[in-house]
Amino acid sequence: MIGLLGAPILVALVVQQTVTVGPVALHYWPEQRALAARVAERLPQQAGMPALPPDVLGGDTIHVYLAPDAEHWNRLTGGAVPEWGAGVADPGRGLIVIPTFDWERTPPTALYRTLRHELAHVALQRYLGQARTPRWFTEGYAQWAAGEWDWDSAWRLRFAFVTGRAPPLDSLTLDWPVAEAEARIAYLLAASALAYLVDRSGERGLRIFLERWRDEVDFDRAFRSTYGLTMGQFEEDWRKYVRNTYGWPVLFTHSVFFWLVAAVLLLVLFAIRRRRDRAKLARLRATEPPDDPAFWETPG
């Protein structure tokens, strides 16, 4: 689900098998034959990248490596990826590496979404050419394009604010953290910024912005001419949007949260009532006469 961009991928291993699907060359090892076949079958079914031309991934081959174990993963990525990384892309070289040996890191249900996330990095950079992409934007776009920004993601961001784990919203530049928990929240914030852009102008507005950014090779100027805002104004609006949409006041007014709290309170009250009933029953038993009182016993 979460990938890292720009790690120094080192392709220095002899790959046993390769299958080509459109612009993608899928590299795998013998024990991954069945997995590679499933991935190859799913690749043509992927929808185009939103707000980008349908043929954006055409041209030079994109090499996707399915790392079969930790040794191959470390050698393919140069050992520069955190242990929690679910995938890594080098868009400029058209290289992607995905770990397939740790299903807690990349579960089968998330493998295709992770691959699409990394392909989105490649697609965006190929479309923009030499333009430099801010980290928040490229990560936010990859999450949005891969369908990773969903109801569950929004709730995780809400709980991050409630528990105080969300970083200060001082700037969209965000010092990208290395620790897993903080990095995941940074990804969520980046995705929320992209979602906010799409909420403001729709996918069409994003497409126009990307076209102008590619042509002018100037992020700020293209942004201002498309959305009528400077980056400073956008950051201020975005901070308000995040706090109002995902901050703790929203959590407490949300109906789902209300019923969750109500259910927890009900369970707590039930436990208290049950404990009190047990204590009352114990007191009653302590004051009851025995089944065979002493005065009923017959002397021997």
Stockholm file with secondary structure:
# STOCKHOLM 1.0

chainA/1-300         MIGLLGAPILVALVVQQTVTVGPVALHYWPEQRALAARVAERLPQQAGMPALPPDVLGGDTIHVYLAPDAEHWNRLTGGAVPEWGAGVADPGRGLIVIPTFDWERTPPTALYRTLRHELAHVALQRYLGQARTPRWFTEGYAQWAAGEWDWDSAWRLRFAFVTGRAPPLDSLTLDWPVAEAEARIAYLLAASALAYLVDRSGERGLRIFLERWRDEVDFDRAFRSTYGLTMGQFEEDWRKYVRNTYGWPVLFTHSVFFWLVAAVLLLVLFAIRRRRDRAKLARLRATEPPDDPAFWETPG
#=GR chainA/1-300 SS CCCEESCCCCCCSCCSEEEEETTEEEEECGGGHHHHHHHHHHGGGCCCCTTSCTTTTCSSCEEEEEECSHHHHHHHHTTCSCTTCCCEEETTTTEEEEECSCTTTSCHHHHHHHHHHHHHHHHHHHHHTTCCCCHHHHHHHHHHHTTCCSHHHHHHHHHHHHTTCSCCCSCTTCCCCSSHHHHHHHHHHHHHHHHHHHHHHHHHHHHHHHHHHHHHCCHHHHHHHHHSCCHHHHHHHHHHHHHHHHSHHHHHHCHHHHHHHHHHHHHHHHHHHHHHHHHHHHHHHHHSCCSSCGGGSCCC
#=GC SS_cons         CCCEESCCCCCCSCCSEEEEETTEEEEECGGGHHHHHHHHHHGGGCCCCTTSCTTTTCSSCEEEEEECSHHHHHHHHTTCSCTTCCCEEETTTTEEEEECSCTTTSCHHHHHHHHHHHHHHHHHHHHHTTCCCCHHHHHHHHHHHTTCCSHHHHHHHHHHHHTTCSCCCSCTTCCCCSSHHHHHHHHHHHHHHHHHHHHHHHHHHHHHHHHHHHHHCCHHHHHHHHHSCCHHHHHHHHHHHHHHHHSHHHHHHCHHHHHHHHHHHHHHHHHHHHHHHHHHHHHHHHHSCCSSCGGGSCCC
//
